């Protein structure tokens, strides 16, 4: 039984970083209390786009699909939020991605609500919508194509559970960090201009230029689609402002102003920067549903905006922390439905959206700055499983900052994780990564690392080898006990073995 001293200790630790503002506390509770539903809207819009553009190259087909979704999907702005952008029809709903697979979705339509864990709710209308689009996607999706590519000798290993590839064939994989610094500096407008110049420079007598030509066109389509998505929020915020109270009305009009600018134009304030980052983070989840899509070195690319706003009096430390907690609560609204088989190894609907702070600068100095501390405070206040928080550790790390990290760890929700610069940076360099890029790495997902916007290092999760099955086959004379198939020569049965060395 918990004694008074233990309660007091918990309270002291919890209050060390302060508490959520009332509005963010309500927002957090509303999101956590929301039942997650299967959402067919994206699947229906994606099907429409694929049918309309079926003759086009894949890169254009994908671009038109995203355009169809962003221009027509349901939008909403919660009463408490200062940041807008949603992945599905309501918070924590899981959109369906039929271009990857519909097989497990159709097989489990009546089972989602009966799962032991990772339960999703589904309406009869949603079931009918998904059944209605199913014929178009039969043998016309990533899962089917991946299965067709597998040699017969390899397929048997999947069928018998030697290894699993559920996550690789049923959805996007992501495991990357966006170069958000470049996004905030140039806006999508900068990428659009760069693509236009590259397209104009193409030599169309060179066959290799044709794919590039379509790729650049796809960039223009996507940039226009993202602008349309943001502009829809401009109108929604303006409409909502008409009936809002004075204080909320001003907030909604400010939301409309910001969305009319970013992410197409460069950001100039922290409020603009955080909205621009969230738009891209959310839209990438709408596009491909890949988990381990990460924020990169958040305290490095965001700090210039924080510093400028604090010096100009546009923000205070408290308002910065509130916007950060708003972003982290937004982050947990993203959801992903996995097959029942995949859920067994990925319970809890993890998305592994990682935020990295600390570490070293490109010129090898301690990178900790005032925003690093505010990120710690905001993550402690929200006390959520998303985003993942990683601290880059090195021998010269600010000792006070390290103590603050330990205070967060004492709260007991498993954060932050630590990545050791002195191990990871040399390993990047050994693999040919430029030294300045190696010093700029961030965590992606759970334990993987990458150079934001440049290079991903996928060091885990490739094959999900079932080593206990290998052991069982070894113990069973080379035969898999579950399927009866032989996978190794006959070396004898475990019951006849006399020693561990023999095994």
C-alpha positions, -999 to +999 in steps of 0.1 A: +000+000+000+014+034-010+024+055+020+022+093+025+060+098+018+057+079-015+028+101-025+047+133-016+077+121-036+056+114-067+040+148-064+073+166-061+087+148-091+055+155-112+055+192-102+092+197-109+084+206-145+051+224-138+017+214-152-002+216-184-023+247-189-060+241-183-067+241-220-039+217-229-049+194-200-085+193-214-072+188-249-050+159-237-078+142-219-102+146-248-077+130-272-069+101-248-106+095-241-115+094-279-124+060-292-103+051-323-124+042-353-115+027-387-119+056-412-127+047-449-126+083-462-090+083-473-094+048-489-124+060-510-106+092-522-074+072-530-095+047-550-111+076-570-077+091-578-061+057-588-091+050-611-090+084-627-052+083-632-046+046-637-026+051-669-001+075-654+034+068-640+033+057-604+050+089-592+022+110-608-005+086-597+007+091-561+008+128-564-027+130-578-039+107-550-025+130-524-041+160-541-075+142-542-073+135-505-060+168-492-086+188-513-116+167-502-109+151-468-128+161-436-111+190-417-117+202-381-102+225-356-105+215-319-116+242-295-083+240-275-057+238-302-035+265-317-020+241-343-042+227-371-040+197-394-056+162-391-048+128-405-083+113-404-120+123-399-115+126-362-086+123-337-071+088-333-091+073-362-070+051-384-073+058-422-070+028-446-044+026-473-058+002-500-028+008-524-007-012-499-033-038-490-070-044-482-066-081-475-062-080-437-087-052-434-115-071-452-106-103-432-108-085-399-138-062-405-159-079-379-129-086-356-114-051-349-136-045-319-130-080-305-092-078-303-074-084-270-055-052-276-053-023-302-090-023-305-106-003-333-143+005-337-160+004-371-194+013-383-215-007-408-213+022-432-175+020-431-176-017-437-197-012-468-175+015-481-144-007-478-162-037-494-173-014-523-138-004-533-123-039-527-127-053-563-105-025-577-076-033-554-077-071-558-041-082-569-035-045-575-016-034-544+019-035-529+012-066-508+002-085-539+032-073-559+056-081-531+041-115-527+045-122-565+082-111-563+091-136-536+107-168-549+090-200-539+120-209-518+115-177-498+077-177-496+078-209-475+097-191-448+070-164-445+042-189-446+057-209-417+066-179-396+104-179-400+103-142-404+076-115-408+073-087-433+038-074-423+050-039-417+069-037-450+041-048-473+010-035-455+020+002-452+047+027-458+079+022-437+091+058-433+120+056-408+133+090-418+136+125-405+127+154-427+151+183-432+128+207-414+155+233-412+154+237-450+116+236-450+114+265-425+141+285-443+128+282-478+092+270-476+078+246-502+081+275-525+119+271-525+116+234-534+091+243-561+115+268-577+143+244-575+122+217-592+111+241-619+147+251-627+157+214-629+128+205-652+136+234-676+172+222-677+163+186-688+174+173-721+143+155-733+163+137-761+179+117-732+156+088-722+168+091-686+152+125-685+116+112-689+114+098-653+128+131-640+103+151-660+074+132-644+091+134-609+093+172-612+057+174-623+047+153-593+064+179-570+043+207-585+011+187-579+020+179-543+030+215-535-003+227-549-021+201-529-004+211-497-013+247-503-049+238-509-050+218-476-036+248-457-060+272-475-089+251-465-079+256-429-077+294-435-114+293-445-124+270-417-107+291-391-123+323-405-157+307-405-153+295-369-141+329-358-174+345-368-192+327-339-163+325-314-158+345-283-134+375-285-102+357-273-108+325-294-118+347-323-084+363-323-067+330-321-087+316-350-079+346-371-042+342-362-044+305-372-059+317-406-031+342-411-004+315-404-020+289-426-022+314-455+016+316-453+031+283-443+043+258-453+045+273-487+064+304-476+093+304-451+085+307-414+094+338-395+080+332-360+079+302-337+041+299-342+046+298-380+075+273-377+056+249-355+026+250-377+047+244-408+064+214-393+031+199-381+016+203-416+044+183-432+045+157-404+008+151-407+006+151-445+034+126-448+013+103-425-017+109-447+003+100-478+020+068-468+012+058-432+048+051-424+057+048-388+090+062-374+085+094-392+105+117-369+110+154-361+148+153-363+169+177-343+140+198-330+159+220-306+184+229-333+162+240-362+135+256-340+157+275-316+163+305-339+126+312-339+122+308-302+152+331-295+138+358-319+103+356-304+115+358-268+137+388-276+109+406-294+084+398-267+061+379-290+064+348-268+073+339-232+088+306-220+054+296-208+037+303-241+065+284-259+060+254-236+022+255-242+027+254-280+051+225-276+026+206-255+000+214-281+023+198-308+030+167-287-008+162-281-013+166-319+013+140-325-006+114-305-038+120-327-020+101-355-030+065-356-023+034-376-042+001-378-021-030-382-031-065-390-038-088-360-006-107-368+015-075-369-002-062-337+012-092-318+047-077-323+037-040-322+011-037-295+000-003-284-003+012-319+032+027-317+041+053-344+077+060-331+076+097-340+109+107-325+122+141-313+159+145-308+176+171-286+211+177-273+242+163-289+268+183-308+268+209-335+284+204-369+315+221-355+317+197-326+304+219-298+277+211-272+244+217-289+222+221-258+204+254-259+174+270-240+149+252-262+164+218-252+152+225-217+118+237-228+113+205-248+121+184-217+096+204-197+069+201-223+074+163-227+073+159-189+041+179-187+022+159-214+035+126-201+025+107-233+040+077-252+043+099-282+065+115-294+095+094-285+122+116-270+158+110-276+188+128-261+221+127-279+247+121-252+285+130-254+312+135-229+309+173-231+271+173-225+260+202-202+258+186-167+228+207-157+210+195-188+218+158-180+203+163-145+172+176-161+170+146-183+173+124-153+144+142-137+122+134-167+133+097-165+122+097-128+086+103-140+085+067-151+072+069-187+104+056-204+118+088-217+142+101-228+163+075-245+200+082-249+221+079-281+259+080-277+275+104-301+309+088-295+297+055-308+272+066-335+291+094-352+323+073-360+300+045-373+284+069-397+318+082-409+330+046-413+301+040-437+311+070-458+289+097-444+305+132-444+318+142-410+295+174-408+265+152-416+275+126-391+275+152-364+240+163-375+223+129-371+190+123-353+171+094-339+143+079-361+118+056-347+129+037-316+166+030-319+175+038-356+195+069-365+196+090-397+209+123-412+177+144-416+168+149-452+199+130-464+205+095-453+187+068-433+204+040-415+179+012-411+197-009-385+167-028-371+133-043-380+144-056-414+134-092-412+120-100-377+137-134-375+120-160-354+150-175-336+129-197-312+115-214-343+150-222-355+157-237-321+125-258-322+134-271-356+169-280-344+154-299-315+129-316-337+152-334-362+152-305-387+114-304-390+091-275-381+066-289-355+039-264-366+039-271-403+056-305-406+080-291-432+117-301-431+141-272-431+174-289-421+192-322-425+184-349-399+207-342-369+185-361-345+159-352-319+163-333-287+151-362-266+180-383-278+206-356-273+231-362-244+246-327-240+241-290-247+272-291-269+254-317-291+224-295-294 
